[in-house]
Amino acid sequence: MTSFDSSPTLNVWRALLALAVVFVMLATTGWTALRGQRDHTPLQISLAAWEDGRIDGHRLPDPRSAPARLAAFFASLGPARRTLLAHRYPLAVGNMNGAPVELRYRANRIALAQARRVERARMHDSRLTPGGQHEAGRRMHRLEALMEPGRQILAFDPDGSGRVAEVYGGLARAERISIVVPGVDTDLLTFQRTHRKYAAPAGMAESLYEAERAARPGVRTAVIAWADYTAPSGIGMEAATATRAAQGAARLDALVRALPGSAPVSLFCHSYGSVLCGVAARVLPDRVSDIAVAGSPGMRAEKASQLRSPARVWAMRDADDWIEDVPYLELGGLGHGADPVSRAFGARVLSAGGAHGHAGYFEPGTESLRNFAEIGVGAYGSVRCAGDDDRCMTDMPADSGNGRA
């Protein structure tokens, strides 16, 4: 699942606010200090090996270096040397902002194959319960799906519930780049779905990519399904706070700053993903031209101007979306602030016609998807505002032939 998807009521959120006292008590006892942290994950091991590694007798650069420095390092190597590093340190290279995107795809294919072998062995590990073996089988099949020919995996981390990002289109030569930021319960297993395909990150991004191509066939576009952050699980305390959003915002900022070229970037943020985008807005580079949210519980701000971003802020919500019943407030760290579709917030409110509920915004044929696609290719004159007015079109730049604003 990629969002709050279990039809909670207002009483649930009131209960979450009441749980604040319990949370504070647990925090003061240290219960939250290091819960769930694990040392020596596969990615950490690969990064440590990289840090100790050499090529042609020279030490490798710090993997935490600025993307520009890492890009210059890889550019200084020939194809054979770059391929050698991808095979030797697949997880490190596959997640390294600054590495060439094609090399990251290659490295992550190797890392996926290694993780698949691990899960295949776990399927037959007698030390696991039948449930554990079944879970290993599900993970193995998901990894196999990600390895299908033509898939471009930009990031992959098998640790825990898993993180992944996938690219649709040619990222290196794109004239417009869109990033889909999903909500709660997003992980390796829920990254794509057969049933309700367009409620999962991969389906959302694929649908948006096809809609963008239909909107402006002459514009080179790329769409990233970005599930490369640890999303909250369910609608519990994590979903009511910004902790996961803040952690994800740092990762999103790092991704955007490492994207090749200078193409404008649009963010399409669904459900809790809009909380993350609201937190990230304050630090993202100026190449982010648009931030569009759908089914948002709030963006950790009372007004769009408080996001302190030069990007245009768009918002939409379907009339049948249960998220409307969430208390739009922030109290003691719980809740996410004002309703982004309210007039007082000041976002450009878009029509979500045809979306049908909380998880339908990326369904093909909907006005919500068409609006997203027009924003993604810079065809601002073609978007449709909510209601009967055109306030969302105020002070918009003129479209140009290639979709650039």
C-alpha positions as CSV (number, residue, x, y, z in Angstrom):
1,M,0.0,0.0,0.0
2,T,1.3,3.5,-0.8
3,S,-0.9,5.6,1.4
4,F,-3.4,5.7,4.3
5,D,-5.6,3.1,2.7
6,S,-7.8,1.6,5.4
7,S,-10.6,4.2,5.6
8,P,-9.9,5.5,9.2
9,T,-12.3,7.9,10.9
10,L,-11.9,11.1,12.7
11,N,-11.9,9.2,16.0
12,V,-8.7,7.4,15.0
13,W,-6.9,10.6,14.7
14,R,-8.3,12.0,17.9
15,A,-7.0,8.8,19.5
16,L,-3.6,9.4,18.0
17,L,-3.5,12.8,19.6
18,A,-4.4,11.3,22.9
19,L,-1.5,8.8,22.6
20,A,0.9,11.7,22.7
21,V,1.1,11.4,26.4
22,V,2.1,7.7,26.1
23,F,4.6,8.5,23.4
24,V,6.3,11.1,25.6
25,M,6.5,8.7,28.5
26,L,8.1,6.1,26.3
27,A,10.5,8.6,24.9
28,T,11.7,9.7,28.4
29,T,12.5,6.1,29.3
30,G,14.7,5.8,26.2
31,W,12.4,3.3,24.5
32,T,12.7,5.2,21.2
33,A,16.4,5.9,21.3
34,L,17.7,3.3,19.0
35,R,14.7,1.1,18.4
36,G,15.0,-0.8,15.1
37,Q,18.5,0.4,14.3
38,R,20.8,-2.3,12.9
39,D,24.5,-2.3,12.3
40,H,26.2,-3.9,9.3
41,T,23.4,-3.8,6.8
42,P,24.2,-5.0,3.2
43,L,24.4,-1.4,2.0
44,Q,26.7,-0.3,5.0
45,I,28.9,-3.3,4.3
46,S,29.2,-2.4,0.6
47,L,30.0,1.3,1.5
48,A,32.6,0.2,4.0
49,A,34.3,-2.0,1.4
50,W,34.2,1.0,-1.0
51,E,35.9,3.2,1.6
52,D,38.7,0.6,2.0
53,G,39.0,0.0,-1.7
54,R,41.4,1.1,-4.4
55,I,41.5,1.3,-8.1
56,D,44.8,1.4,-10.0
57,G,46.5,1.9,-6.7
58,H,44.5,5.0,-5.7
59,R,42.0,5.2,-2.9
60,L,38.4,5.6,-3.9
61,P,36.7,9.0,-3.1
62,D,34.5,9.3,0.0
63,P,31.0,8.0,-1.0
64,R,29.5,10.9,0.9
65,S,31.3,13.4,-1.3
66,A,29.3,16.0,-3.3
67,P,27.6,14.5,-6.4
68,A,29.7,16.7,-8.7
69,R,33.0,15.4,-7.2
70,L,31.8,11.8,-7.6
71,A,30.6,12.5,-11.1
72,A,34.0,13.8,-12.0
73,F,35.6,10.7,-10.5
74,F,33.5,8.3,-12.6
75,A,34.1,10.5,-15.7
76,S,37.8,10.1,-15.2
77,L,37.5,6.3,-15.5
78,G,37.1,4.2,-18.7
79,P,34.1,2.0,-19.2
80,A,36.0,-1.1,-18.0
81,R,37.0,0.5,-14.7
82,R,33.5,1.8,-14.1
83,T,32.0,-1.7,-14.7
84,L,34.6,-3.2,-12.4
85,L,33.5,-0.9,-9.6
86,A,29.8,-1.8,-10.2
87,H,30.6,-5.5,-9.9
88,R,32.8,-5.1,-6.9
89,Y,30.6,-2.7,-4.9
90,P,27.1,-3.0,-6.4
91,L,25.0,-1.6,-3.5
92,A,27.4,1.3,-3.0
93,V,27.5,2.3,-6.6
94,G,23.8,1.6,-7.2
95,N,22.9,4.1,-4.4
96,M,25.6,6.6,-5.0
97,N,24.4,10.1,-5.9
98,G,26.8,11.3,-8.6
99,A,27.4,7.9,-10.2
100,P,26.2,7.8,-13.9
101,V,22.6,6.7,-14.0
102,E,23.3,3.9,-16.5
103,L,26.0,2.6,-14.2
104,R,23.6,2.7,-11.2
105,Y,21.1,0.7,-13.2
106,R,23.8,-1.9,-13.9
107,A,25.0,-2.0,-10.3
108,N,21.5,-2.4,-8.9
109,R,20.8,-5.3,-11.3
110,I,23.8,-7.1,-9.7
111,A,22.6,-6.2,-6.2
112,L,19.1,-7.4,-7.0
113,A,20.5,-10.8,-8.2
114,Q,22.6,-11.1,-5.0
115,A,19.5,-10.3,-2.8
116,R,17.4,-12.8,-4.8
117,R,19.9,-15.5,-4.0
118,V,19.7,-14.7,-0.3
119,E,15.9,-14.8,-0.3
120,R,15.9,-18.1,-2.3
121,A,18.0,-19.7,0.4
122,R,15.8,-18.3,3.1
123,M,12.8,-19.9,1.5
124,H,14.3,-23.3,2.4
125,D,15.9,-22.3,5.7
126,S,14.5,-24.7,8.4
127,R,15.3,-22.2,11.1
128,L,12.5,-19.9,9.8
129,T,8.9,-20.4,10.5
130,P,6.6,-21.2,7.6
131,G,5.5,-17.6,7.7
132,G,9.1,-16.5,7.4
133,Q,9.7,-18.8,4.5
134,H,6.6,-17.5,2.8
135,E,7.8,-13.9,3.3
136,A,11.1,-14.8,1.7
137,G,9.4,-16.2,-1.3
138,R,7.4,-13.0,-1.7
139,R,10.5,-10.9,-1.5
140,M,12.3,-13.2,-4.0
141,H,9.5,-12.8,-6.6
142,R,9.5,-9.0,-6.1
143,L,13.2,-8.9,-6.7
144,E,12.8,-11.0,-9.9
145,A,10.1,-8.6,-11.1
146,L,12.5,-5.7,-10.6
147,M,15.1,-7.5,-12.7
148,E,12.9,-7.9,-15.7
149,P,14.5,-6.6,-19.0
150,G,14.1,-2.9,-19.5
151,R,13.6,-1.9,-15.9
152,Q,15.8,1.0,-14.7
153,I,16.4,0.7,-10.9
154,L,18.0,3.9,-9.7
155,A,18.3,2.9,-6.0
156,F,17.9,-0.3,-4.1
157,D,18.4,-1.3,-0.4
158,P,17.3,-4.8,0.7
159,D,17.6,-4.0,4.4
160,G,14.5,-4.3,6.5
161,S,11.3,-3.8,4.5
162,G,13.4,-2.5,1.6
163,R,13.7,0.7,-0.4
164,V,13.7,1.1,-4.2
165,A,13.5,3.8,-6.9
166,E,12.8,3.2,-10.6
167,V,13.1,5.5,-13.6
168,Y,10.6,5.6,-16.6
169,G,12.1,7.2,-19.7
170,G,15.6,8.6,-20.4
171,L,16.8,10.4,-17.3
172,A,20.2,11.5,-18.6
173,R,18.7,13.5,-21.5
174,A,15.3,14.5,-20.1
175,E,14.0,18.0,-20.7
176,R,11.5,17.6,-17.8
177,I,11.8,15.3,-14.8
178,S,9.0,14.2,-12.5
179,I,9.3,12.5,-9.1
180,V,6.4,10.5,-7.6
181,V,6.7,10.6,-3.7
182,P,4.3,8.0,-2.2
183,G,2.9,7.7,1.3
184,V,2.7,5.2,4.2
185,D,3.2,1.4,3.9
186,T,5.6,1.9,1.0
187,D,8.4,-0.7,0.8
188,L,9.9,-3.3,-1.4
189,L,6.8,-5.6,-1.4
190,T,4.3,-2.8,-2.0
191,F,6.4,-0.9,-4.6
192,Q,4.2,-2.5,-7.4
193,R,0.9,-4.3,-7.4
194,T,-1.2,-6.4,-9.8
195,H,-4.5,-5.5,-8.1
196,R,-5.0,-1.7,-7.9
197,K,-1.9,-1.1,-9.9
198,Y,-2.1,2.6,-9.9
199,A,-2.2,2.9,-6.1
200,A,1.4,1.7,-5.9
201,P,4.5,3.8,-6.7
202,A,5.6,1.9,-9.8
203,G,2.1,2.1,-11.3
204,M,1.7,5.8,-10.3
205,A,5.0,6.7,-12.1
206,E,4.3,4.5,-15.2
207,S,0.8,6.1,-15.5
208,L,2.2,9.6,-15.1
209,Y,5.0,8.9,-17.7
210,E,2.5,7.7,-20.3
211,A,0.2,10.7,-19.6
212,E,3.1,13.1,-20.0
213,R,4.1,11.6,-23.3
214,A,0.5,11.9,-24.5
215,A,0.3,15.5,-23.4
216,R,3.5,16.6,-25.1
217,P,4.9,13.9,-27.4
218,G,7.8,16.2,-28.4
219,V,9.1,16.7,-24.9
220,R,11.7,14.3,-23.5
221,T,10.4,13.3,-20.1
222,A,11.5,11.0,-17.3
223,V,9.5,10.0,-14.2
224,I,11.0,8.5,-11.0
225,A,9.0,6.2,-8.8
226,W,10.7,7.2,-5.6
227,A,10.2,4.8,-2.7
228,D,13.7,5.4,-1.4
229,Y,12.8,6.4,2.1
230,T,11.5,4.5,5.1
231,A,7.8,5.3,5.1
232,P,5.6,5.0,8.2
233,S,3.9,1.6,8.7
234,G,0.2,2.0,8.9
235,I,-1.6,5.0,10.5
236,G,0.0,4.8,13.9
237,M,2.2,7.3,15.7
238,E,4.8,7.5,12.9
239,A,2.2,8.6,10.4
240,A,1.0,11.3,12.7
241,T,4.5,12.8,13.2
242,A,7.1,14.3,10.8
243,T,10.0,12.1,11.9
244,R,9.9,9.8,8.8
245,A,9.2,12.8,6.6
246,A,12.2,14.7,7.9
247,Q,14.5,11.6,7.2
248,G,13.0,11.2,3.8
249,A,13.3,14.9,3.0
250,A,17.1,14.7,3.4
251,R,17.2,11.7,1.0
252,L,14.9,13.5,-1.5
253,D,17.1,16.6,-1.5
254,A,20.2,14.5,-2.1
255,L,18.5,12.8,-5.0
256,V,17.4,16.1,-6.7
257,R,20.8,17.6,-6.3
258,A,22.4,14.6,-8.0
259,L,20.0,14.5,-11.0
260,P,21.9,14.9,-14.3
261,G,21.5,18.0,-16.4
262,S,19.5,21.1,-15.5
263,A,15.9,20.1,-16.5
264,P,13.1,21.4,-14.3
265,V,11.9,19.0,-11.7
266,S,8.3,18.5,-10.6
267,L,7.3,16.6,-7.4
268,F,4.0,14.7,-7.2
269,C,3.4,13.9,-3.6
270,H,0.6,11.6,-2.4
271,S,-0.8,11.3,1.1
272,Y,2.0,11.1,3.7
273,G,4.4,11.8,0.8
274,S,3.1,15.4,0.8
275,V,4.2,15.7,4.4
276,L,7.7,14.7,3.2
277,C,7.5,17.2,0.3
278,G,6.4,20.0,2.6
279,V,9.4,19.4,4.9
280,A,11.8,19.1,1.9
281,A,10.5,22.2,0.2
282,R,12.5,24.4,2.5
283,V,15.8,23.0,1.3
284,L,15.3,21.7,-2.2
285,P,17.3,23.4,-5.0
286,D,15.6,26.0,-7.3
287,R,15.4,23.5,-10.2
288,V,12.3,22.2,-8.4
289,S,9.7,24.2,-10.3
290,D,6.5,22.6,-9.0
291,I,5.3,20.7,-5.9
292,A,1.9,19.1,-6.4
293,V,0.1,17.2,-3.6
294,A,-2.9,14.9,-3.7
295,G,-4.9,13.5,-0.8
296,S,-2.7,15.4,1.6
297,P,-3.0,15.3,5.5
298,G,-0.9,18.6,5.5
299,M,2.5,19.9,4.6
300,R,3.8,20.9,8.0
301,A,2.8,24.5,7.3
302,E,-0.2,26.8,7.8
303,K,0.3,28.6,4.5
304,A,2.1,27.7,1.2
305,S,4.3,30.8,1.7
306,Q,5.7,29.2,4.9
307,L,7.3,26.4,2.7
308,R,9.8,29.1,1.7
309,S,10.2,27.6,-1.8
310,P,10.2,29.3,-5.2
311,A,8.3,26.3,-6.6
312,R,4.6,26.6,-7.5
313,V,2.5,24.7,-5.0
314,W,-0.5,22.8,-6.3
315,A,-3.0,20.7,-4.4
316,M,-6.0,18.5,-5.1
317,R,-8.4,16.3,-3.2
318,D,-11.2,14.1,-4.5
319,A,-14.6,14.7,-3.0
320,D,-14.7,11.1,-1.8
321,D,-11.3,11.0,-0.2
322,W,-11.5,10.1,3.5
323,I,-8.4,12.2,4.2
324,E,-10.8,15.2,4.3
325,D,-11.9,14.0,7.8
326,V,-8.3,14.2,9.2
327,P,-7.9,17.0,11.8
328,Y,-5.8,19.6,9.9
329,L,-3.8,20.9,12.8
330,E,-0.4,20.4,14.4
331,L,-0.3,19.9,18.2
332,G,2.8,18.9,20.1
333,G,4.4,17.4,17.0
334,L,1.3,15.4,16.1
335,G,-0.7,16.3,12.9
336,H,0.6,18.1,9.8
337,G,-0.8,21.5,9.7
338,A,-3.4,23.3,7.5
339,D,-5.4,21.7,4.7
340,P,-3.5,22.3,1.5
341,V,-6.7,22.7,-0.6
342,S,-8.2,25.3,1.7
343,R,-8.3,28.9,0.3
344,A,-6.4,30.1,3.4
345,F,-3.4,27.8,2.6
346,G,-2.8,29.5,-0.7
347,A,-1.9,26.6,-3.0
348,R,-3.2,26.4,-6.6
349,V,-6.1,24.0,-6.2
350,L,-6.6,21.6,-9.1
351,S,-9.5,19.5,-10.2
352,A,-9.3,15.8,-9.2
353,G,-12.2,14.7,-11.4
354,G,-12.5,11.0,-11.7
355,A,-10.0,10.1,-9.0
356,H,-12.6,8.2,-6.8
357,G,-11.2,8.2,-3.3
358,H,-7.8,8.4,-1.7
359,A,-5.8,6.1,-4.0
360,G,-7.2,7.0,-7.4
361,Y,-5.3,10.1,-8.4
362,F,-3.0,8.4,-10.9
363,E,-5.7,6.3,-12.6
364,P,-5.5,6.6,-16.4
365,G,-8.3,8.7,-17.8
366,T,-8.8,10.9,-14.7
367,E,-8.6,14.6,-14.7
368,S,-6.3,14.4,-11.7
369,L,-3.7,12.5,-13.8
370,R,-4.1,14.8,-16.8
371,N,-3.5,17.8,-14.5
372,F,-0.4,16.2,-13.1
373,A,0.9,15.4,-16.6
374,E,0.4,19.0,-17.9
375,I,2.3,20.3,-14.9
376,G,5.0,17.7,-15.5
377,V,5.6,18.8,-19.0
378,G,5.2,22.5,-18.3
379,A,2.0,22.9,-20.2
380,Y,0.5,25.1,-17.5
381,G,-2.1,26.7,-19.7
382,S,-3.8,23.3,-20.0
383,V,-4.4,22.5,-16.4
384,R,-7.9,22.7,-15.0
385,C,-8.6,24.3,-11.6
386,A,-11.0,23.0,-9.1
387,G,-14.5,24.4,-9.2
388,D,-15.7,27.0,-11.7
389,D,-13.0,29.6,-11.3
390,D,-9.5,29.8,-12.6
391,R,-7.6,31.1,-9.5
392,C,-5.0,28.3,-9.9
393,M,-3.9,29.9,-13.2
394,T,-3.0,33.3,-11.7
395,D,0.4,34.6,-12.7
396,M,1.3,31.4,-14.6
397,P,4.2,31.5,-17.1
398,A,3.4,31.0,-20.8
399,D,3.9,27.6,-22.3
400,S,6.5,27.0,-24.9
401,G,6.8,24.5,-27.7
402,N,9.0,22.0,-25.8
403,G,7.1,22.2,-22.5
404,R,9.6,24.4,-20.7
405,A,8.3,27.2,-18.6
